[in-house]
Amino acid sequence: MRKGQIVCNLLVQVIKRVIGHDSCYVREVSLPERTSPFPRSPVPILSTHQGLFPLSLAVMKKPPAAVGSHHRKQASSQERREKHALGYSQVKLSRPDGEELGPGTAPEFPEASAGLARRQKEVVLQASVSPYHLFRDTAEVTVFRESLLSWYDREKRDLPWRRRAEGEVDLDRRAYAVWVSEVMLQQTQVATVINYYTRWMQWPTLQDLASASLEEVNQLWAGLGYYSRGRWLQEGARKVVEELGGHVPRTAETLQRLLPGVGRYTAGAIASIAFGQVTGVVDGNVTRVLCRVRGIGADPSSTFVSQQLWSLAQQLVDPARPGDFNQAAMELGATVCTPQHPLCSQCPVQSLCRAHQKVAWEQLVASQSLPGSPDVEECALNTGQCQLCAPPTQPWDQTLGVTNFPRKASRRPPREECSATCVLEQPKALGGARILLVQRPKSGLLAGLWEFPSVPADPSGEHQRKALLQELQSWAGPLPATRLQHFGQVVHTFSHIKLTYQVYGLALEGQVPVTVTPPGARWLTREEFHTAAVSTAMKKVFRVYEGQQPGTCKSRKRSQVSTPSSRKKPSPGQQVLDSFFRPHFPTDAPKLKNVAQ
């Protein structure tokens, strides 16, 4: 018996045990001579109660526990060869009952078909990438690693999360310190994060954070933006404490799979910095560095380009110091290879930078009036076909220099919304003046934070006073409608929403103080307001109410007396009359003169 037949029979016995059905056997189908790119030989077909399958595809149907990853890879490779060779349109197959499958009919395994199409597309795209955008030998990779790490050792910033992680022996505490910093640094500058990180570490362990209340978390996170990040951090801490025995997952794969709110980048950063896993990371800074170093002008937000960037990052990461290398790449993008004003003369990998080479050549051509011949290396496929080059519709702009890379992703403008909000104040409340705050829903935008009572409003402003007054009365009881005043507006942009707040105010003067409030509402002093879990937008609203931002938006007039700077300049004739009737003060009376002015 041939060796291949023995293997097939053994696989069938395994499949019988896995699918729990004995009515399956192997048939051999000879390939038509024209359609087969391989030597003409029988192809094993598995016949089961569920239909007909090429044997390798049937093997792939088995659960992961039954087939190891090595076998799955072999089956996937064999599947591609056999499916191409079968030539369904010319092979007649039959089920155990003898019924034939007609020409052009294939056994039903749509997952395999979709996977095959996806892999074929990837192969085509990969073939359209020039080596110009890659690191082609280990020597280049070694130079990049050594240059970057040497620079990082000299120039790295002294940051509190780095000190804490480097000095922490306990792996779970170290991972927690890195985790918090990486989440806070998403879409937020380092200078802003430092104070928030220091205050957050009043919960020095995962157990401390897990036992805190959501109100405390929101209160500490207030003003940092992207408020769901704080909630995800606490939910992740609780999962580690309650379900994972207090131990943070040790690999990027398990971190991303088990912890809520942890994506590919955050997982890779924690795994490499805290646990030393050799895995690359790609964030905005690393994207910028890699696009410039390898001259990648295509849209980095596209799936294919993103995959290439992750592959480059994985190729470059230093196996001896993965955490330091990833931090060095991010540091380089944050401090030297910046978006608008890069400091190329200080770049440790300038000699490997395609963007810098391109700029130098363009300057040389311009200064010496040389023809634009490619004396420097360029993409061999730079004809509009390379998937990593900028599209022909976006040619090189000499005025931008290296900032031609990366290509700016097109973003949808944020949708515009309007809201009417009111600062309701009790000036004579017991213990001092108090303002009303209500809590937002537990999900959605600014979930769980506190705000002034608000209602959605029509941009035209119709009926918003009536709707707002009804909302206020639902929280505080009957109110005098005539005292509701409009003070101005505040425009605040969230990640995907541009929200315009129409700011109103209502002071309950001469009324009996409100002492009973329903759940979800509370009266705070002004000092308590500034430390409460409120968004930056609400702080802007309150500043308008207080009249502290004149000129930026309409504000409450505290006095009817206009200041000299705000008076309209009189006409020349009026100036003559004013000069004639202006009283004269002696020069030895400066105080009186100041009063008059």
C-alpha positions in Angstrom: 0.0 0.0 0.0 1.3 3.5 -0.9 2.6 5.7 2.0 0.1 8.4 1.0 -2.9 5.9 1.2 -1.7 4.8 4.7 -1.7 8.4 5.9 -5.1 9.1 4.4 -6.6 6.0 6.1 -5.1 7.0 9.4 -6.6 10.5 9.1 -10.0 9.1 8.3 -9.9 7.0 11.5 -9.1 10.2 13.5 -11.9 12.1 11.8 -14.4 9.4 12.6 -13.6 9.7 16.3 -13.8 13.5 16.1 -17.1 13.9 14.3 -18.7 10.8 15.9 -19.9 9.2 12.7 -18.8 6.0 11.0 -20.2 6.5 7.6 -17.2 8.2 6.1 -14.6 6.8 3.8 -12.0 7.9 1.3 -12.5 7.9 -2.5 -9.9 8.8 -5.1 -10.7 11.2 -7.9 -8.3 11.5 -10.9 -7.6 15.0 -12.1 -8.4 16.0 -15.7 -5.2 16.4 -17.6 -5.9 20.0 -18.7 -7.0 21.5 -15.4 -4.2 20.0 -13.3 -1.0 21.9 -12.9 0.4 19.0 -10.9 1.4 15.4 -11.9 -1.7 13.4 -12.7 -2.5 11.5 -9.6 -5.6 10.6 -7.5 -6.8 13.1 -5.0 -8.2 11.8 -1.8 -11.9 12.8 -1.2 -13.5 12.3 2.2 -17.2 11.2 1.9 -19.2 11.8 5.1 -22.9 12.1 6.1 -22.4 15.9 5.7 -21.1 15.8 2.1 -17.9 15.5 0.2 -14.6 17.2 1.2 -11.1 17.1 -0.1 -9.3 15.3 2.7 -7.1 18.3 3.8 -10.2 20.5 4.1 -11.9 17.9 6.2 -8.9 17.8 8.5 -9.2 21.6 8.9 -12.8 21.1 10.0 -11.5 19.5 13.2 -11.5 21.4 16.5 -8.2 23.1 17.5 -7.8 20.5 20.3 -7.7 17.7 17.8 -5.1 19.2 15.4 -2.0 21.1 16.4 -1.0 24.4 14.9 1.7 22.7 12.8 -0.9 20.4 11.3 -3.3 23.3 10.6 -0.6 25.1 8.7 0.1 22.0 6.6 -3.6 21.4 6.0 -4.0 25.1 4.9 -1.1 24.8 2.5 -2.4 21.5 1.1 -5.9 23.0 0.8 -4.7 25.7 -1.6 -2.9 23.2 -3.8 -5.7 20.7 -3.9 -8.5 23.2 -4.4 -6.7 24.8 -7.3 -6.0 21.3 -8.8 -9.4 19.8 -8.4 -11.0 21.7 -11.3 -14.5 21.4 -10.0 -16.0 22.4 -13.4 -14.6 19.2 -14.9 -14.6 16.6 -12.1 -17.7 14.5 -11.4 -18.1 13.7 -7.7 -20.8 11.6 -6.1 -22.3 11.1 -2.7 -22.5 7.8 -0.9 -26.0 7.3 -2.3 -24.7 7.5 -5.8 -26.2 10.9 -6.7 -23.9 12.9 -8.8 -22.9 16.5 -8.3 -23.3 18.1 -11.7 -20.6 20.0 -13.5 -19.6 23.3 -11.9 -20.9 22.2 -8.5 -18.5 22.2 -5.6 -18.8 20.8 -2.1 -20.0 23.5 0.3 -17.2 25.0 2.4 -17.6 28.8 2.1 -15.1 29.5 4.9 -12.4 27.8 2.9 -13.4 29.7 -0.3 -13.4 33.1 1.5 -10.1 32.3 3.1 -8.6 31.3 -0.2 -9.7 34.5 -1.8 -8.4 36.5 1.0 -5.0 34.8 0.8 -4.8 35.3 -2.9 -5.4 39.0 -2.5 -2.7 39.2 0.1 -0.2 37.5 -2.2 -1.1 39.9 -5.0 -0.6 42.9 -2.7 2.6 41.6 -1.3 4.0 41.1 -4.8 3.4 44.8 -5.5 5.7 46.0 -2.7 9.2 47.0 -3.6 12.2 46.0 -1.4 12.9 49.7 -1.3 10.4 49.9 1.6 11.8 47.0 3.5 14.9 46.2 5.5 16.6 43.7 3.2 19.4 42.4 5.4 20.4 41.8 9.0 23.1 44.4 8.8 20.6 47.2 8.3 18.4 45.9 11.1 21.4 45.7 13.4 22.5 49.3 12.7 19.0 50.5 13.2 18.7 48.8 16.6 22.1 49.8 17.9 21.8 53.4 16.8 18.3 53.8 18.3 19.1 52.2 21.6 22.3 54.1 22.0 20.5 57.3 21.4 17.7 56.3 23.8 20.2 55.5 26.6 21.6 59.0 26.3 18.5 61.1 25.6 15.4 59.3 27.2 13.2 61.5 29.3 12.9 60.9 33.0 9.2 60.0 33.4 7.4 58.7 36.5 6.1 55.5 34.9 9.5 54.6 33.7 11.0 55.0 37.1 8.3 53.0 38.7 8.5 50.2 36.1 12.3 50.0 36.2 12.4 49.9 40.0 9.6 47.4 40.5 10.5 43.8 41.2 6.9 42.4 41.4 5.9 41.7 37.8 2.2 42.4 38.3 2.9 45.8 39.8 5.3 46.5 37.0 2.7 45.6 34.4 0.1 47.7 36.2 2.4 50.7 36.2 3.0 50.3 32.4 -0.7 49.6 31.7 -1.9 52.8 33.4 0.7 55.0 31.6 0.0 53.5 28.2 -3.7 54.0 28.5 -3.3 57.6 29.7 -0.9 58.4 26.9 -3.4 57.4 24.2 -4.3 60.7 22.4 -2.8 62.7 25.3 0.5 64.5 25.6 3.1 63.5 28.1 3.1 66.8 29.9 -0.6 66.5 30.6 -0.4 62.8 31.7 2.4 63.3 34.3 0.2 64.9 37.0 -2.7 62.6 36.3 -0.5 59.5 36.5 1.0 60.7 39.8 -2.4 61.2 41.3 -3.7 57.9 39.9 -1.0 56.0 41.7 -2.8 56.7 45.0 -4.0 53.2 43.9 -0.6 51.6 43.8 -1.8 48.1 43.0 -4.5 46.4 40.9 -6.3 45.4 44.1 -6.5 49.0 45.2 -7.9 50.2 41.9 -10.4 47.3 41.8 -11.8 48.3 45.2 -12.3 51.9 44.3 -15.7 53.3 43.2 -16.5 54.4 39.7 -17.2 57.8 41.1 -13.7 58.1 42.4 -12.2 56.9 39.1 -14.3 59.4 37.1 -13.4 62.2 39.5 -9.7 61.6 39.2 -9.9 61.1 35.4 -11.9 64.3 34.9 -10.3 66.6 32.4 -8.1 64.0 30.8 -10.6 63.2 28.0 -11.7 59.9 26.5 -13.3 59.0 29.7 -14.1 55.4 28.9 -10.4 54.7 29.3 -10.6 55.1 33.1 -13.6 52.8 33.2 -11.8 50.2 31.1 -8.8 50.3 33.4 -10.9 49.7 36.5 -12.8 46.9 34.8 -9.6 45.3 33.7 -8.2 45.5 37.2 -11.3 43.9 38.6 -11.1 41.0 36.1 -7.4 40.4 37.0 -8.3 40.4 40.7 -11.5 38.4 40.6 -11.0 36.0 37.7 -7.2 35.7 37.0 -5.9 35.3 40.6 -4.4 38.7 40.7 -1.9 38.0 38.0 -1.7 40.1 34.8 -1.5 37.9 31.6 2.1 37.6 30.5 1.9 37.7 26.7 0.5 40.2 24.2 -1.9 37.7 22.9 -3.5 36.9 26.2 -3.5 40.5 27.3 -5.5 41.5 24.3 -7.8 38.5 24.6 -8.5 38.6 28.3 -8.5 42.3 29.4 -11.3 44.7 28.4 -10.1 47.8 26.6 -6.7 46.4 25.8 -5.9 46.5 22.1 -3.0 45.3 20.1 -0.7 48.2 20.8 -1.4 48.4 24.5 -1.0 44.6 24.8 2.4 44.7 23.0 3.7 47.6 25.1 2.8 45.9 28.4 4.2 42.5 27.3 7.5 44.0 26.0 8.2 46.6 28.7 6.9 44.6 31.8 7.6 41.0 30.8 10.3 41.3 28.1 8.3 39.6 25.3 10.0 40.1 22.0 7.0 41.8 20.2 6.9 45.0 18.3 4.4 47.9 18.7 2.9 50.4 16.4 1.4 53.7 17.6 1.2 57.1 16.0 4.8 57.9 16.8 6.1 54.6 15.5 4.0 54.9 12.4 5.6 58.2 11.6 9.1 57.0 12.2 8.7 53.9 10.0 6.9 55.7 7.2 9.7 58.2 7.0 12.6 55.7 7.4 11.2 53.4 4.7 9.6 56.1 2.5 6.1 54.7 2.9 3.7 57.2 1.4 0.5 55.2 1.2 -2.3 55.7 3.8 -1.1 54.2 7.0 -4.6 53.7 8.2 -5.4 51.2 5.4 -5.4 47.5 6.4 -2.5 46.5 4.1 -0.2 49.3 5.1 -0.9 48.8 8.8 0.0 45.1 8.4 3.3 46.1 6.8 4.1 48.5 9.6 3.5 45.9 12.2 5.7 43.5 10.3 8.5 46.0 10.1 8.1 46.7 13.9 8.4 43.0 14.6 11.4 42.6 12.4 13.2 45.5 14.1 12.5 44.9 17.8 15.6 44.1 19.7 15.4 40.6 21.1 17.7 41.5 24.0 15.9 44.7 25.0 12.4 44.6 23.5 10.8 47.0 26.0 13.6 49.6 25.7 13.5 49.3 21.9 9.8 50.0 21.7 10.0 52.9 24.1 13.0 54.3 22.1 11.0 54.1 18.8 8.1 56.0 20.5 10.5 58.5 22.1 12.1 59.2 18.7 8.7 60.0 17.2 7.7 62.1 20.1 10.8 64.2 20.5 12.8 64.2 17.2 10.7 62.8 14.3 7.8 65.0 15.2 4.8 65.7 12.9 5.5 69.3 11.8 9.0 70.3 12.7 11.3 67.2 12.8 14.8 67.6 14.1 16.5 65.5 11.4 20.0 66.6 12.4 19.5 65.0 15.8 18.1 61.7 14.4 20.1 58.6 15.3 18.8 56.7 12.2 19.2 59.5 9.7 21.6 57.4 7.5 18.8 54.8 7.0 16.0 57.3 6.4 14.5 57.2 2.9 12.6 60.5 3.5 15.9 62.3 4.4 17.6 60.8 1.4 14.8 62.1 -0.8 15.0 65.6 0.6 18.8 65.7 0.2 18.5 64.7 -3.4 15.8 67.2 -4.2 17.9 70.0 -2.7 20.9 68.9 -4.7 18.9 68.9 -7.9 17.5 72.3 -7.2 20.8 73.9 -6.2 22.8 72.6 -9.2 20.1 72.5 -11.8 20.7 68.8 -12.3 18.3 66.7 -14.3 16.0 64.6 -12.1 17.7 61.3 -12.8 17.5 58.7 -10.0 21.1 58.9 -8.7 19.7 57.9 -5.3 17.8 54.7 -4.7 14.1 55.0 -5.4 11.2 52.5 -5.4 11.5 50.2 -8.4 7.7 50.1 -8.7 7.2 53.8 -8.4 4.8 53.9 -11.3 1.6 54.0 -9.3 1.5 50.3 -8.7 3.5 50.0 -5.5 1.1 49.5 -2.6 3.4 51.4 -0.2 4.1 54.5 -2.3 2.0 57.6 -2.3 -0.7 57.5 -5.0 -0.1 59.5 -8.2 -2.7 62.0 -7.1 -0.5 63.1 -4.2 3.0 63.9 -5.7 6.0 64.9 -3.7 5.8 68.4 -2.2 9.2 70.0 -1.9 8.0 72.5 0.6 7.1 69.8 3.1 10.4 67.9 3.1 10.3 64.7 5.2 6.8 65.6 6.4 5.5 64.3 3.1 5.5 61.1 5.1 3.3 59.7 6.4 0.3 60.5 4.3 -2.4 62.3 6.2 -5.4 60.1 6.6 -8.7 61.6 5.4 -11.0 62.0 8.4 -14.7 62.5 8.5 -15.6 65.8 10.0 -17.3 65.4 13.4 -21.1 65.5 13.4 -22.6 68.7 14.8 -25.0 68.6 17.7 -26.6 71.3 19.9 -27.5 71.3 23.6 -29.1 73.7 25.9 -27.7 73.6 29.5 -28.4 75.7 32.6 -26.5 76.5 35.7 -29.1 76.5 38.4 -27.8 78.2 41.6 -29.1 78.7 45.1 -27.2 81.8 46.2 -28.6 81.7 49.8 -28.5 78.0 50.4 -27.4 76.8 53.9 -23.7 76.6 54.1 -23.1 78.9 51.1 -24.2 79.2 47.4 -24.8 75.8 45.7 -25.3 74.7 42.1 -27.2 71.7 40.7 -25.5 68.8 39.0 -27.1 65.7 37.5 -25.4 62.5 36.5 -25.2 61.2 32.9 -26.3 57.7 31.9 -23.9 54.8 32.7 -23.1 54.3 29.0 -22.4 56.4 26.0 -20.7 59.8 25.8 -19.2 61.0 29.1 -20.9 58.0 30.9 -21.3 58.4 34.6 -20.0 62.0 34.7 -21.8 64.9 36.3 -23.2 67.9 34.3 -25.6 70.8 34.5 -29.1 69.9 33.5 -29.3 69.8 29.7 -31.6 69.0 26.9 -31.0 68.5 23.1 -31.6 71.7 21.3 -32.5 72.7 17.8 -29.8 74.9 16.2 -32.5 77.5 15.5 -33.3 77.7 19.2 -37.0 77.2 18.9 -38.7 75.8 22.1 -35.3 75.2 23.8 -36.2 77.6 26.7 -39.4 75.7 27.4 -37.8 72.3 27.2 -34.9 73.3 29.4 -37.2 74.8 32.0 -39.2 71.5 32.1 -36.0 69.6 32.6 -34.9 71.9 35.5 -38.3 71.5 37.2 -38.1 67.8 37.0 -35.0 68.0 39.3 -35.7 71.0 41.5 -39.5 71.6 41.4 -41.4 74.7 40.4 -39.2 77.5 39.1 -39.7 81.1 38.0 -39.5 81.0 34.2 -38.9 84.7 33.9 -35.5 84.4 35.6 -34.1 82.0 33.0 -31.4 84.0 31.2 -29.3 83.2 28.2 -25.6 84.0 28.7 -23.8 82.7 25.6 -22.5 79.5 24.0 -19.7 77.1 24.3 -18.4 74.9 21.4 -16.5 71.8 22.5 -15.3 69.1 20.1 -15.1 65.5 21.3 -13.5 62.8 19.2 -16.4 62.5 16.8 -18.9 65.1 17.9 -18.8 68.9 17.7 -21.2 70.0 20.4 -22.5 73.5 20.9 -23.8 74.3 24.3 -26.3 77.2 24.7 -25.6 78.4 28.2 -28.4 79.6 30.5 -28.5 80.6 34.1 -31.1 80.8 36.8 -30.6 82.0 40.3 -33.1 81.1 43.0 -33.1 84.3 44.9 -35.8 85.0 47.5 -37.1 81.4 47.4 -37.1 78.7 49.9 -33.9 76.7 49.4 -34.3 73.3 47.8 -33.2 70.7 50.3 -34.5 67.4 48.8 -33.1 66.2 45.5 -34.0 63.0 43.6 -31.5 60.2 42.9 -28.9 61.2 40.3 -28.8 64.9 41.3 -26.9 66.8 44.0 -26.1 70.4 45.0 -22.5 71.4 45.2 -20.6 74.4 46.3 -18.4 76.1 43.7 -15.3 74.7 45.3 -16.8 71.2 45.2 -17.7 71.6 41.6 -14.1 72.2 40.5 -13.0 68.9 42.1 -16.0 66.8 41.0 -16.2 64.3 38.2 -17.2 66.8 35.5 -16.0 67.1 31.9 -13.9 69.9 30.5 -17.0 71.1 28.5 -18.9 71.7 31.8 -16.1 73.7 33.2 -16.2 75.8 30.1 -19.9 76.3 30.6 -19.4 77.3 34.2 -16.8 79.9 33.2 -19.3 81.5 30.8 -21.8 81.6 33.7 -19.3 83.3 35.9 -18.4 85.8 33.2 -14.7 85.0 33.2 -14.3 84.7 29.4 -15.4 88.0 27.8 -14.7 88.2 24.1 -14.7 84.5 23.6 -18.4 84.1 24.1 -21.3 86.1 25.4 -21.2 86.5 29.1 -23.4 87.7 31.9 -23.2 91.5 32.3 -22.2 92.1 35.9 -22.4 95.9 35.6 -24.1 98.4 33.3 -21.1 100.7 33.5 -18.9 100.2 30.4 -15.1 100.4 30.7 -13.0 102.9 28.7 -11.6 100.2 26.5 -15.1 99.0 25.6 -16.6 102.4 24.7 -17.1 103.3 21.1 -14.6 105.9 19.9 -16.4 109.3 19.6 -16.5 111.2 16.4 -14.1 114.2 15.9 -16.9 116.7 16.5 -17.9 114.9 19.7 -14.3 114.9 20.9 -14.2 118.7 20.5 -17.4 119.1 22.6 -16.1 116.7 25.2 -12.8 118.6 25.5 -14.7 121.9 25.9 -17.0 120.6 28.7 -14.4 118.4 30.4 -13.7 119.8 33.9 -10.1 121.0 34.5 -8.1 119.4 37.4 -4.9 120.9 38.8 -1.8 118.9 38.1 -1.1 118.5 41.9 -4.2 116.3 42.3 -3.4 113.0 40.7 -5.9 111.0 42.7 -8.8 113.1 41.6 -7.5 112.9 38.0 -7.5 109.2 38.1 -11.1 109.1 39.5 -12.3 111.4 36.7 -10.7 109.2 34.1 
